[in-house]
Amino acid sequence: MFSCDVASIYLTPLPSLPAENVQKEASITEKSLLGIPEWLTQINDDISRALERGVNIRQLVASRACAIDSLLIALFDWFELDQTDLALFATGGYGRGELSLHSDIDILLLSSDNIAADIIKRIDSLVALLWDIGLEPALAVRSVRDCLDAAPDHTVASTLLEARLLTGNEELQSVPNDIVNQLWSQRDFYEVKIAEAKSRYLQHNATEYNLEPNIKTAPGGLRDIHIIGWVTKRYFRVGKLYDLVQQDFLTEKEFDELSFAESYLWQIRHYLHELTGRNENRLLFDYQRDIAQRMGYESQPDDQPNAAVERFMRDYYRCAMQISTLSEMLINHYFETIIEPQLPDNERPIKRPINARFNQIGDQIAMAHHRMFAQHPEAILEMFLLMGQYGIKKVRTRTLRALKIAARGIDQAYRDNPEHQALFLDNLKEQNYLFHRLRAMNRYGVLGNYIPAFAQVTGMMQYDLFHRYTVDAHILFLIRILHRFTDERFYQDFPLVSSIFQRIERKEIIVLAAMFHDIAKGRGGNHSEIGETEAIEFCLTHGMSKADARLVGWLTRYHLLMSMTAQKKDIADPEVVTHFADLTGNVTHLNHLYVLTVADMNATNPQLWNSWRASLMKQLYSQTRRILRADIDAPTNRQDMISATRKQALTMLDNVDNQHMNRDEVLRLWDDLGDEYFLREIAEDILWHTESILNHPPIGHASNADSPPLVVLREHRELALDAVQVFVYTQDQTNLFAVTMAVFDQMNLDVLDARIITATRDFALDSYVLLDRSGTLLVDEDSQQELKQRLIDAFKNPTVPKLTQKRIPRQLKHFEVTTTISFEFNDASDQHIMSLQTLDQPGLLARVGQVFLQQEIEVHAARITTLGERAEDMFYISDQKDQPLSADKLETLKAALTASLSITSDKIHTEAGHT
C-alpha cells in the first residue's frame, strides 16, 4: 500500500494547530485560516523546486498526497471527529497516493450507522474550512448502508476500490472493498469498465493523436493506466501496480514501460497545474510551448521555428501510444486468463487450427506454441496475412507479448530475405482488415522495424491546425480511407472516386504510395523527392517490376500536385489543365493520383474536406481525363471551353421545363454576359442564374429605376450539404467586393470560393460559395432576408460598412504565419494574379477588400483556401479601368496589405501574451 515514510521529506511540515481549548470558530474567523493557505503555497513551491533539482516526479506526487494526509488527519482530530465512529478515507487518485499541485481531493467519511446532527455540523465546518483554505474537496459522507446503495454505480465502485484509510474507525478499513466485492462480479465489473473506456475514447476521436489532448482522459492518458488497476485489484487483492509483477500478471519490462510513461505524463500535468493555477489536464496550444521549454526541449541552431515543441509533442504521442497499447493488451490479458476460464462452456471461444503455426480462438488469432516466432521468424508476417485472409482483427495477448519480443529481431538480414519480402507484399495485396493489421504492426514494433523510415515518423507532428494527425497515424488513416472507397456505406460521400478505385486491380500500388508519400518528413529537403527515391528502391528490392516501382515513385513525388493545382490555380483556364495533363501523362497515372489525393486530403484533416474541395477535384479530374483520352469534343482553348459550356447549358435548357424562360431571351441575355462568365461558370449554375435574372425586374432601366440588385441563395449542390451558394447580379461599382465581404463578415459567413465577373454591359455577376457557421441560413427565412437586405443596402451606400470587431479564436493566437504576397501576370485574362498567404483570422477578406478599395483595385475573381491556421488566397485583379497594374502600383498594394494584416497579427499575438 501507499506509504509516506520517504515521500514527504521534501516538504515543509504542517504548522501546529491551536490548542484544544481555543474556540475553533474564533480561530478560523480571524482570517488567519490557521496559517494553512500559506503552508499549502509553500508545499507547492517545495515540490516545484525539488523537481527543478531533479527529484523524481513520482516521489513528488506521493509527497503532496502525504502532505494532504497530514493536514486532513490533523483537521479530523481538531474538529473532534476522532471521538466519533467515523473513518476518513482517501479515494480516487488521492487514494492511490497520487496528487498533482491542484488535483481534486477525493475523500470519504464513512460511518457504521446514520450520522448524528451535531456530527454533521462539525463535518460541515470542516468542509467549509477546506474550501476556504483553497482545497477543492470531493467529499462523500456515507453510512455503510449508503455505500451499499451507491456502489451499483461503477464510478462509485471504482473510488471505493481505491479507498485508503487515513484515520478514524479502523474497524471500517476493509468495508469499501468488501462492498464492491459483494455487489460486483468480476465479469460485470470488467465489462462496465470496458464500456466506459470505449465511450471515453469516442469523446476524444478514438485516437491518441489529438492536437490538444487531455492527458488524463484521452486515449493513452492516465486513465488508461487506472483502468488496469480497477479491473485487476478485485481479483489479485493488491494495492500497487508493481504487485501485479509479483503475481506474474505483468512483466518487469511492461511495468517499467508503464512507470516511465506515467511519470512523463505526471511531469506534464505538474507544469499544466503550475502554469494555470488550477486542475487543468488539457494540453492546449496555449501551454505546449511553455511546457516543452520547462521540460528541457530547446531549439537547436538549425531548427525550424516550431522544432522544440514538435519534439516534445512527438515524445508525448509516443508515450500515449505505448500506454494505450499496453493498457489494451493487459485488459485483454485479464479477460483471457481470469474471466474466460470461468465462463460457461457455451460462451467460451472455440479453438480452430488455421495451419501448423496458428490457431483461431473465437475472433482472435493465436500462435500454436510459445517458441513460434523464434523458430519461424517468417511467421511474424504470415500471422498478419492470415488475419486478412480469415477476417480476424484481434490477437491473443500471449501471442502479442511474443510478437513484441520477436519484432525487435527484425534487422537488415530479415528485411533482405525474399520469403519475408514476398509475405510483406502479400499483406499489402490482401485488402481485408488492412488498416487494422497495419495498425497492430505499428503498435507492436513490426512496421517500424521492417521499414525503419516509418519508425522515424512515428509520433511526428506538425505544430499547426491543418495536419490533424501525426505522420504515422495520417498514413494509416489514409489507408483506412482507401478501404472506404470499396464500402457501399461511404459511396454517397465518394461516388466518383469509389468507382475509380474499385476498378483498379493492383490496389497495393496506391497502398505503397500511401506508405511512402510522407515518410521522409522531418529529414530536411523535399520530402516528396526523398520519398520517391526510397519508394522506388523499396519496390525494386521487393521484386516489383520497374514499371510498378516507377508508378509508386511518381505518385509519391507528385502526391500534392492535384490538390495544389485544384486549390491554387485557375482550373477554368485551359492552359492550367493542359499543363496538369502533361505532368500526369496518362489516364492510369490520373486515376491513381485522383484516388490518392482524395484519400490524402481526408486523412490530413477530415474537417477540411467539403463540397467545394470535392467539386474542384472532380472538375480537374474530368477535364484532364478528356484531354488524356483525346476526346474529340474536349475543349483545347478558351474559346472552345466557352462554346462547350454554352452548348451544354443550352442542351440542359431544352431538356427541362423552361416555361419561365424564353429561348430567344436567354440567348440575348447570354450575349450580354460576356465570355468570362461562360469560362468560369458551369452549365447548371448558368441556368440557375439565367432564370433568376429573367424573372427579376430589369436593373438599370428607366422604367425600373428603383429595381433592387438581384440576390438569390441555394444549397451548394455537390457531395456535402454544408455550403450555400449566393448569386449577386447588379450594376458594377468600385466598392462591390469590399462591401460584399464586409456584409458576409458581419453575418459570420465564411467564403470558400468567389467568382467576380463583369458582364459586357458593366453588370456584375458575382457568385460565392459560403459556409454558414450557425448552420441556419438555408432553413431560416429571416436570416436569408437579412442577408439579402444587408447586401442591397450596402450596394446602395457608397461607403464600406464598418468592420465588426470579433474575438480572435483561442487556437489562432498561438501561431505565427508570415504574411507573403506575390504577383503573377496572366496573359489570357490580361490581369495580375495576387497570391496571399497569411494567418487566418475573423474579417480577413473584409480587411483585404478595404485595402483593395483604398488602392482602387478591381477584383475579377478569387480563390479562397483555408488550411488550418493558414489562409492561402488568390485574387485576379486589375485597376478600375480593367488595365494591368504597374510595378509601382503592385509594390504599393503589397505594402498596404502587409501593413493592414500585420496590425491584426500583432494584435493577435499581443492578446496571446495576456492569456
VENMO-V441349 format. One record per run of one state. SS is the DSSP state (helix for helix, strand for strand, loop for the rest). FROM is the first residue (numbers start at 1). LEN is the number of residues. If there is no record, write none. Layout:
BEGIN
SS|FROM|LEN / SS|FROM|LEN
END
This chain:
BEGIN
loop|1|6 / helix|7|4 / loop|11|13 / helix|24|6 / loop|30|3 / helix|33|20 / loop|53|4 / helix|57|22 / loop|79|2 / helix|81|3 / loop|84|3 / strand|87|4 / loop|91|1 / helix|92|4 / loop|96|9 / strand|105|7 / loop|112|5 / helix|117|16 / loop|133|4 / strand|137|7 / helix|144|7 / loop|151|3 / helix|154|8 / loop|162|2 / strand|164|5 / loop|169|1 / helix|170|3 / loop|173|2 / helix|175|9 / loop|184|2 / helix|186|18 / loop|204|10 / strand|214|1 / loop|215|7 / helix|222|15 / loop|237|6 / helix|243|4 / loop|247|5 / helix|252|25 / loop|277|5 / strand|282|1 / loop|283|2 / helix|285|10 / loop|295|12 / helix|307|36 / loop|343|2 / helix|345|3 / loop|348|3 / strand|351|3 / loop|354|4 / strand|358|4 / loop|362|2 / strand|364|4 / loop|368|4 / helix|372|4 / loop|376|3 / helix|379|12 / loop|391|3 / strand|394|2 / loop|396|1 / helix|397|11 / loop|408|4 / helix|412|5 / loop|417|1 / helix|418|12 / loop|430|4 / helix|434|10 / loop|444|2 / helix|446|5 / loop|451|1 / helix|452|6 / loop|458|13 / helix|471|14 / loop|485|3 / helix|488|3 / loop|491|4 / helix|495|9 / loop|504|3 / helix|507|10 / loop|517|10 / helix|527|15 / loop|542|4 / helix|546|12 / loop|558|3 / helix|561|8 / loop|569|5 / helix|574|11 / loop|585|2 / helix|587|18 / loop|605|1 / helix|606|3 / loop|609|2 / helix|611|18 / loop|629|9 / helix|638|17 / loop|655|8 / helix|663|11 / loop|674|1 / helix|675|6 / loop|681|2 / helix|683|12 / loop|695|7 / helix|702|3 / loop|705|5 / strand|710|6 / loop|716|7 / strand|723|9 / loop|732|4 / helix|736|11 / loop|747|2 / strand|749|10 / loop|759|4 / strand|763|10 / loop|773|8 / helix|781|16 / loop|797|13 / helix|810|5 / loop|815|5 / strand|820|7 / loop|827|4 / strand|831|9 / loop|840|4 / helix|844|11 / loop|855|2 / strand|857|7 / loop|864|2 / strand|866|2 / loop|868|2 / strand|870|10 / loop|880|7 / helix|887|28 / loop|915|1
END
